[in-house]
Amino acid sequence: MSLHTHVSQWLALDQAGHTLPQGLYVSREAFEFDTQVMLKSVWLFACTVAHVKQPGDYYLFEMAKTSIIIVRGRDGEVRAFHNSCAHRGAKVCTALTGSSPRLTCPYHQWTYGLDGRLLAARNMPDGFDKADHGLRPVALENIGGLLFVCLADEPPTIDRARADIAERVEIYNLDRCKVAVQEDLVETANWKLVMENNRECYHCDANHPELLKSLSTSGFGKGLPGDDMAATQGERFEAYLDAQHAAWKEAGLYTHLVEFPDDSWHRVIRLPLAEGVHSQTLDGKPASRLAISSFPGTEDSSLSVWTQPNSWHHFCHDHAVTFSLTPLAEDRTLLRTSWLVHEDAVEGVDYDPENLAAVWRATNAQDSALATLNHAGIATDGYRPGPYSLEEKLVDAFKTFYVDNARAALALKEASVTP
């Protein structure tokens, strides 16, 4: 039985409003399908413009058999290329990040410009044309400083996501930020479970004391219109939220919730921080003395952006935190977290990296333990798909995105091999 047949059978068993069939979480076949088919058909968050600030700066986005160089050119444009030399296929870049005036393959020193053009190749035969042997481009889109790549021959439209995200994110000036802290965490759980855990706060009250000091659980499946706000947060919070919305509207900052419109892959909302709190830190005080946004109303709120299928982001007036994940195996997932501050902020003077990272470092560790527990239980013989709670509607939205895109990618793949 082929890999695609297994996946097709599991997808056929999916139940609306329930978790996925076991095989889609724990099998090697599903991992191979996800990384070689499904995830190559959609837009994936790779990094931010702050990761490639200057001409020559590059960053590697890697997933299973995929390796992509994201590099800023001399013209300031950011481009993406497959990390495989056009000569005999060696990796051109081996470090996660770096900076160079050109890209040179370490094997035979074929040299490429920052725009991917082949500049030098020694001792090639007559008729060899360098113009035909540049690095293979990968589709890349810059949305407000968030960089997305897509490996599909015909990438899906990204216009709606750009319209909804870019203007809201641009006030945080990611092009004027730098990466102050970056950490990798390998979680012993399937990537879909790591995403599902992120998409709800049903578990937050019992598991995230550091996070809840600054970030209310409103907006994470409860506390919004239609979510019975009074029952979940109380009348005092409802009055506080109304006052916040009024202040944001007066400042020209308020925007309505954008929640996966027209079957799209993004969610954007401005959320109030806890009363008296000004940043996502343990003491609620700003993590950096230099603001990344001076827009009125950002001092006591945060902007949250979720994108399917592999990222989430939180923007405060003094710093931003971005999260991306990539599958490493059926039971291992890489979570990469980057904390961004103003490019002029000086470590030890304007910010303390330990304080900057403390809240989400603790939260990541707690979520990792929960995802590990979840995967371990799903892998047992006793697992059966379970129903989502009312507060887990965003988990259901992620699962639906996965199932719909998996089915579409599977159908396209099967059509391409049909005689």
Secondary structure, DSSP 8 states (H G I E B T S, - for coil): --HHHHHHHHHHT--TTB---THHHH-HHHHHHHHHTGGGSS-EEEEEGGGG-STTEEEEEEETTEEEEEEE-TTS-EEEEESS-TTT---S--SSEEE-SSEE-TTT--EE-TTS-EEE-TT--TT--GGG----EEEEEEETTEEEEE-SSS----HHHHHHHHHHHHTT-GGGEEEEEEEEEEESS-HHHHHHHHT--TTHHHH-HHHHTTB-STTSSSSSTTS-HHHHT-HHHHHHHHHHHHHHHHHT-----EESGGG-SEEEEEEEBSTT--SSSSSSS-SBSS-S---TT-TTEEEEEEETTTEEEEE-SS-EEEEEEEEEETTEEEEEEEEEEETT--BTTTB-HHHHHHHHHHHHHHHHHHHHHHHHHHTSTT----B--GGGHHHHHHHHHHHHHHHHHHHHHHHHH--
